[in-house]
Amino acid sequence: MTWTFTDDVDAFLDAAGASLAARPAENTLLLTVTATLRDSGPQAYGAEPPVLGWWRGADGEVAGALVRTPPFPPILGTASPEAIAALPDALPLPGINADREAATLLAARWPRHRVDEEHRLYRLGTSVPPSPGPAGAPRTATTDDRALLVGWIRAFGEETGRSGDRAERIVDERTAHGGLTLWETRGEPVSMAGVSRGIAGTVRVVTVYTPPEHRRRGYAAAVTAEVGRAARESGAGEVLLFTDLANPTSNGVYRRIGYEPVGDRLLITAEPE
């Protein structure tokens, strides 16, 4: 029973890919991060090489997986209690992004820590378009919208405390597969939502953003409902999204349009003694 680590995404996926795909909702972050590393190279998230790990139990089966792309904290996927208990001795952890139970267990090993973020994972149940719906209609974003989309993703990053360094890459990657949708009224874009590439039968709604001057008019709910509907129509078995639990408005909106809670994740940072 041991953790094994590598910086080779293909070796990681050969070992742990089937285990991740067996529970794609709970492992959605690991699946999308490793897909980006595979497609864009080991420096997709930063200059330092990634750290990719998996745990094999006594039966030889993979029962835990972790991905770290510095400077971001390690992301722990589904993991057995034995894998969680052994992780701090196998890999120095500056913090952790994990489901609530695992994150709490790991944080208990640190003399001091702080909870930076609490997110809830939702899956789309029965889609319920907003009623009454707002004025306007959706359309798929194209390369002609690049400047607008880059600006909005940077603004989204500023509001959520994330770097906008990858905005151009994100826009280019998502428009290449039709993964960004705009809501327009009278020819003016007023909101957007994206979806990740399909992996293991799932897609995840990402980067839902409405500029401040267009908020509180139902545009975000409408464009989010549209991308979920389109993903389902295209064959996705699961449509997922994360929300910040500190934002009750967005959590309420997503519940009203048919999203059901799956579980919570915490982002915890270990602090020096």
C-alpha positions in Angstrom: 0.0 0.0 0.0 1.8 3.1 -1.2 1.5 6.5 -3.0 3.4 6.7 -6.3 4.2 10.1 -7.8 5.2 11.2 -11.3 5.3 14.3 -13.5 4.3 12.3 -16.5 0.6 12.8 -17.2 0.4 9.7 -19.5 1.9 7.5 -16.8 -0.6 8.9 -14.3 -3.6 8.3 -16.6 -2.4 4.8 -17.4 -2.4 4.0 -13.7 -5.3 6.0 -12.4 -7.4 7.1 -15.3 -9.9 4.2 -15.1 -10.3 4.8 -11.3 -11.0 8.5 -12.0 -13.5 7.8 -14.8 -15.4 5.3 -12.6 -16.5 8.3 -10.4 -16.4 11.2 -12.9 -18.5 13.7 -10.9 -16.4 13.4 -7.7 -13.2 13.4 -9.8 -14.2 16.1 -12.3 -11.3 18.5 -11.3 -8.6 15.8 -11.7 -10.1 14.8 -15.0 -10.2 18.3 -16.5 -6.7 19.3 -15.1 -5.0 16.2 -16.5 -6.8 16.6 -19.8 -5.3 20.1 -20.0 -1.9 18.9 -19.1 -2.1 16.2 -21.7 -3.3 18.6 -24.5 -1.2 21.7 -23.6 1.9 20.3 -21.9 3.3 20.2 -18.4 3.6 24.0 -18.1 -0.1 24.6 -18.8 -0.6 26.0 -15.3 2.9 27.3 -14.4 6.6 26.9 -14.9 7.0 24.1 -12.3 6.3 20.5 -13.3 3.1 18.9 -12.1 3.0 16.4 -9.3 0.6 13.5 -10.1 0.0 10.7 -7.6 -2.0 7.6 -7.1 -2.5 5.2 -4.2 -2.8 1.4 -4.5 -4.5 -0.5 -1.7 -3.7 -4.0 -0.4 -5.6 -5.5 -3.3 -3.5 -3.7 -5.9 -6.4 -1.5 -7.0 -6.0 2.3 -7.3 -8.0 3.8 -4.4 -6.9 7.5 -4.4 -5.5 10.1 -6.7 -4.0 13.6 -6.4 -2.9 16.3 -8.9 -0.8 19.3 -8.0 0.0 22.0 -10.6 2.1 24.7 -8.8 1.5 27.3 -7.7 -2.0 25.9 -7.1 -2.7 23.7 -4.1 -2.9 19.9 -4.5 -6.3 18.6 -5.6 -7.3 15.3 -4.0 -9.9 13.1 -5.8 -11.8 10.2 -4.4 -9.5 8.4 -1.9 -9.8 5.6 0.7 -9.3 6.4 4.4 -6.0 4.6 4.2 -4.8 6.7 1.3 -5.8 9.9 3.1 -4.0 8.9 6.3 -0.8 8.1 4.4 -0.7 11.2 2.2 0.9 13.7 4.5 3.9 11.4 5.1 4.2 10.7 1.4 4.1 14.3 0.1 4.6 17.7 1.8 1.3 19.5 1.6 1.2 23.3 1.5 -2.6 23.0 1.6 -5.3 20.9 0.0 -8.4 21.1 -2.2 -10.5 18.1 -1.3 -14.0 17.0 -0.3 -15.0 18.3 3.1 -14.3 15.1 5.1 -10.9 14.5 3.6 -9.8 18.1 3.8 -10.9 18.3 7.4 -8.9 15.1 8.3 -5.8 16.4 6.6 -6.0 19.9 8.1 -6.1 18.3 11.5 -2.5 17.2 11.0 -1.4 20.8 10.7 -0.7 23.0 13.8 -2.5 25.9 12.1 -4.5 26.3 9.0 -7.1 28.5 7.3 -10.1 27.7 5.2 -9.8 29.8 2.1 -12.8 28.6 0.0 -15.8 26.4 0.3 -17.4 25.1 -2.9 -20.4 23.0 -3.6 -20.6 20.6 -6.5 -23.9 20.3 -8.3 -25.2 18.0 -11.0 -28.0 18.8 -13.4 -31.2 16.9 -12.6 -34.3 17.9 -14.5 -33.5 21.1 -16.4 -35.9 24.0 -15.5 -35.4 27.0 -17.7 -36.1 30.3 -15.9 -39.6 31.5 -16.1 -40.3 34.1 -17.1 -37.1 34.1 -19.1 -35.2 37.3 -19.8 -35.2 39.1 -23.1 -32.7 37.9 -25.7 -31.3 34.6 -27.0 -28.1 32.5 -26.8 -25.5 32.1 -29.4 -22.2 30.2 -29.5 -19.2 32.5 -29.1 -16.7 32.7 -32.0 -13.2 34.0 -32.5 -14.7 37.4 -33.4 -15.7 37.7 -29.8 -12.2 37.1 -28.5 -11.4 40.5 -27.1 -14.7 40.7 -25.2 -14.3 37.2 -23.8 -10.8 37.7 -22.7 -11.8 40.9 -20.9 -14.8 39.2 -19.2 -12.7 36.2 -18.1 -10.1 38.6 -16.6 -12.9 40.5 -14.8 -14.3 37.1 -13.6 -10.8 36.3 -12.2 -10.5 39.6 -10.4 -13.9 39.1 -8.7 -13.1 35.5 -7.7 -9.5 36.1 -6.6 -8.0 34.2 -9.5 -5.2 35.2 -11.9 -6.2 36.3 -15.4 -2.9 35.2 -16.8 -4.5 32.3 -18.7 -7.5 34.3 -20.1 -6.3 34.2 -23.7 -5.6 30.5 -23.6 -8.9 29.7 -22.0 -10.8 31.6 -24.6 -8.9 30.1 -27.5 -9.3 26.5 -26.1 -13.0 26.9 -25.4 -14.0 28.7 -28.6 -12.2 26.0 -30.6 -14.7 23.4 -29.3 -17.8 25.6 -29.1 -17.4 25.8 -25.3 -18.4 29.4 -24.7 -22.0 30.7 -25.1 -23.1 34.3 -25.0 -26.6 35.6 -24.1 -27.5 38.6 -26.3 -30.2 41.2 -26.1 -30.7 43.4 -29.2 -27.4 42.3 -30.5 -25.4 43.1 -27.4 -23.7 40.3 -25.3 -24.8 40.6 -21.7 -23.7 37.3 -20.1 -21.7 34.2 -20.8 -21.2 30.6 -19.6 -18.7 28.0 -20.7 -18.5 24.3 -20.6 -15.4 22.0 -20.4 -14.7 19.4 -23.0 -16.6 16.1 -22.4 -14.6 13.6 -20.3 -15.9 10.3 -19.1 -19.4 11.2 -20.1 -19.4 14.5 -18.1 -19.0 18.2 -18.8 -18.7 21.0 -16.3 -20.2 24.4 -16.6 -17.5 27.0 -16.0 -16.9 30.8 -16.0 -20.5 32.0 -15.7 -20.1 35.8 -15.8 -22.3 38.8 -16.2 -20.9 42.4 -16.2 -22.2 44.4 -13.2 -24.3 46.7 -15.4 -26.3 43.7 -16.7 -26.9 41.8 -13.4 -30.2 41.0 -11.7 -32.0 40.5 -14.9 -31.9 36.7 -15.2 -29.2 36.5 -17.9 -26.8 34.3 -16.0 -29.6 31.8 -15.2 -30.7 31.8 -18.8 -27.3 31.2 -20.3 -26.4 28.6 -17.7 -29.7 26.7 -18.4 -28.9 26.9 -22.1 -25.4 25.4 -21.9 -26.7 22.6 -19.7 -29.5 21.9 -22.1 -27.1 21.9 -25.1 -24.7 19.6 -23.3 -27.4 17.1 -22.5 -28.6 17.2 -26.1 -25.0 16.6 -27.3 -24.9 13.4 -25.2 -23.4 14.3 -21.9 -24.4 11.9 -19.2 -23.7 14.4 -16.4 -23.6 18.2 -16.4 -21.8 19.5 -13.4 -20.9 22.9 -11.9 -19.2 24.3 -8.8 -20.5 27.3 -6.8 -18.9 29.3 -4.0 -20.9 28.6 -0.8 -20.2 32.2 0.2 -22.5 33.3 -2.6 -26.1 32.4 -1.7 -27.4 34.1 -4.8 -25.7 31.8 -7.3 -26.5 28.7 -5.2 -30.2 29.7 -5.3 -30.2 30.4 -9.0 -28.6 27.0 -9.9 -31.1 25.1 -7.7 -34.0 26.9 -9.3 -32.9 25.8 -12.8 -32.5 22.1 -11.8 -29.1 21.6 -10.3 -28.9 19.2 -7.3 -26.0 19.2 -4.7 -23.5 16.4 -4.8 -21.0 17.4 -2.1 -18.7 20.1 -0.8 -15.1 20.8 -1.3 -12.8 22.9 0.9 -9.6 24.7 -0.1 -7.4 24.8 3.0 -4.0 26.3 3.4 -1.5 25.1 6.0 0.0 28.0 8.0 3.4 28.2 9.6 3.6 27.5 13.3 
